[in-house]
């Protein structure tokens, strides 16, 4: 079974915010997922759509059957945090962190469903 894996690293977005969008599209058809993600308002959807388009072109390079491709793995892991400071009253500063994430997407051909159990020929 041929599989294509795409990694987007150091995305300026929290892995926690990517999670719910990834959960919705795990196991879905690749073509339909790309079309649906175009109308989602979240930034998470934009990053996932970018990764899926990359996976689609990589699968095309490997001569895979595009209409039968399914999103098998979609996960986001937290990356390093960027530490920043913001000016505060009386010459003080407040620290805050900007979150980064790594997005991993795998696409593979869909398994053909077996016939109903107990069916005699």
C-alpha positions as CSV (number, residue, x, y, z in Angstrom):
1,X,0.0,0.0,0.0
2,X,1.5,3.3,-1.1
3,X,1.2,6.2,1.2
4,X,2.2,9.9,1.0
5,X,3.1,11.8,4.1
6,X,3.4,15.6,4.3
7,X,4.8,17.5,7.2
8,X,4.3,21.3,7.7
9,X,6.7,22.4,10.4
10,X,6.8,25.5,12.6
11,X,3.3,26.7,11.7
12,X,2.5,30.0,13.6
13,X,-0.6,28.4,15.0
14,X,-1.4,26.4,18.2
15,X,-1.7,22.6,17.9
16,X,-4.6,22.8,20.2
17,X,-6.6,24.9,17.7
18,X,-5.6,22.6,14.8
19,X,-7.0,19.5,16.6
20,X,-10.8,19.9,16.1
21,X,-10.4,20.6,12.3
22,X,-8.2,17.6,11.8
23,X,-10.6,15.4,13.7
24,X,-13.4,16.3,11.3
25,X,-11.5,15.4,8.1
26,X,-9.6,12.3,9.3
27,X,-10.8,9.3,7.1
28,X,-12.5,11.6,4.5
29,X,-11.9,11.6,0.7
30,X,-9.0,13.9,-0.3
31,X,-10.7,15.8,-3.1
32,X,-13.9,16.5,-1.1
33,X,-11.8,17.6,1.9
34,X,-9.9,20.2,-0.1
35,X,-13.2,21.6,-1.5
36,X,-14.8,21.8,1.9
37,X,-11.8,23.4,3.6
38,X,-12.0,26.3,1.1
39,X,-15.1,27.7,2.8
40,X,-14.0,27.2,6.5
41,X,-13.3,30.5,8.2
42,X,-10.6,29.2,10.6
43,X,-6.9,29.6,10.0
44,X,-6.6,25.9,11.0
45,X,-8.5,25.0,7.9
46,X,-6.2,27.1,5.7
47,X,-3.1,25.3,7.0
48,X,-4.8,21.8,6.6
49,X,-5.9,22.7,3.0
50,X,-2.3,23.7,2.2
51,X,-1.0,20.4,3.5
52,X,-3.7,18.4,1.6
53,X,-2.9,20.2,-1.7
54,X,0.8,19.3,-1.2
55,X,-0.2,15.7,-0.5
56,X,-2.3,15.6,-3.6
57,X,0.5,16.8,-5.8
58,X,2.9,14.4,-4.2
59,X,0.4,11.5,-4.9
60,X,0.1,12.7,-8.5
61,X,3.9,12.5,-8.8
62,X,3.8,8.9,-7.5
63,X,1.0,8.1,-10.1
64,X,-1.6,7.2,-7.4
65,X,-5.3,7.0,-8.2
66,X,-6.5,10.5,-7.1
67,X,-10.3,9.9,-6.8
68,X,-9.7,7.0,-4.3
69,X,-7.3,8.8,-1.9
70,X,-8.3,9.1,1.7
71,X,-6.8,11.1,4.5
72,X,-5.5,8.4,6.8
73,X,-3.4,10.3,9.4
74,X,-3.9,13.9,10.4
75,X,-2.2,15.1,13.6
76,X,-0.7,18.2,15.0
77,X,2.0,18.3,17.6
78,X,3.2,21.3,19.5
79,X,6.4,22.8,18.4
80,X,8.8,25.2,20.2
81,X,7.4,28.3,21.8
82,X,8.6,31.8,20.9
83,X,9.1,33.9,24.0
84,X,8.2,37.5,23.7
85,X,7.8,40.5,26.0
86,X,5.3,43.4,26.0
87,X,5.8,46.8,27.7
88,X,3.8,47.4,30.8
89,X,3.1,50.3,33.1
90,X,5.9,51.8,35.3
91,X,8.7,50.5,33.0
92,X,7.8,46.8,33.7
93,X,7.4,44.1,31.1
94,X,5.1,41.1,30.7
95,X,6.2,37.9,29.1
96,X,4.0,35.9,26.7
97,X,4.5,33.0,24.4
98,X,3.6,32.4,20.7
99,X,2.8,28.8,19.9
100,X,4.1,26.9,17.0
101,X,2.9,23.5,15.7
102,X,4.0,20.7,13.4
103,X,1.2,19.3,11.1
104,X,1.5,15.8,9.8
105,X,-0.8,14.5,7.1
106,X,-0.8,11.1,5.4
107,X,-2.9,10.1,2.3
108,X,-3.4,6.6,1.0
109,X,-5.7,4.7,-1.3
110,X,-9.0,3.7,0.2
111,X,-9.5,0.1,1.1
112,X,-12.2,-1.6,-1.0
113,X,-15.1,-2.6,1.2
114,X,-15.8,-6.4,1.5
115,X,-19.2,-7.8,0.7
116,X,-21.8,-8.5,3.5
117,X,-20.9,-11.3,5.9
118,X,-22.6,-14.6,5.4
119,X,-23.3,-14.0,1.8
120,X,-23.3,-17.3,-0.3
121,X,-22.3,-17.4,-3.9
